[in-house]
Amino acid sequence: MKDVSVLTGSRGYSSWAWILQAASGIVLVVLVTLHMAAQHFSGQQGILGYREVVAYLRNPVAFVVETVFAATVIFHAFAGLRAILIDLGVSGDAERRLSLGLTVLGGAMFLYSLVLTLVVVTR
C-alpha cells in the first residue's frame, strides 16, 4: 500500500493547503466581481476617481470587503507559490522554512496594504 504521507505532506498540510487555495479561488471570483462592479463600473465615466474611491472606502462595509479581498488575493498567491516551490521537490525542513517565510512575507504584505488603506481613508 502506498504511503499517503508522501502525497499529503508529513502532517497533512498539503491537503489542507490545496483545499484552502481552492476555496480562496472561489471566494476570489465573488470578490473580484464585487470589486470590479464597485470600482470600475459605477463611476460616471467608468473608473472611479481618487476622491470617489476614498469616499467608497470610508463606508465600513466596503472597507471590510476590500480588506478581505486583499487578504484573499495575498493568501491565494502565496499558497500557489508555495505549491509550485514544493512541487519542485524540497526536503521537509526546507518546506517548513519555506512555509514560514511565505507566511511572514504574506502577513507583512497584508499589514502594509491595511495600513496604506487606513492612511488614505483617514486623511
Stockholm file with secondary structure:
# STOCKHOLM 1.0

chainA/1-123         MKDVSVLTGSRGYSSWAWILQAASGIVLVVLVTLHMAAQHFSGQQGILGYREVVAYLRNPVAFVVETVFAATVIFHAFAGLRAILIDLGVSGDAERRLSLGLTVLGGAMFLYSLVLTLVVVTR
#=GR chainA/1-123 SS CCCHHHHHCTTSHHHHHHHHHHHHHHHHHHHHHHHHHHHHSSBTTBSCCHHHHHHHHTSHHHHHHHHHHHHHHHHHHHHHHHHHHHHTTCCHHHHHHHHHHHHHHHHHHHHHHHHHHHHHHHC
#=GC SS_cons         CCCHHHHHCTTSHHHHHHHHHHHHHHHHHHHHHHHHHHHHSSBTTBSCCHHHHHHHHTSHHHHHHHHHHHHHHHHHHHHHHHHHHHHTTCCHHHHHHHHHHHHHHHHHHHHHHHHHHHHHHHC
//
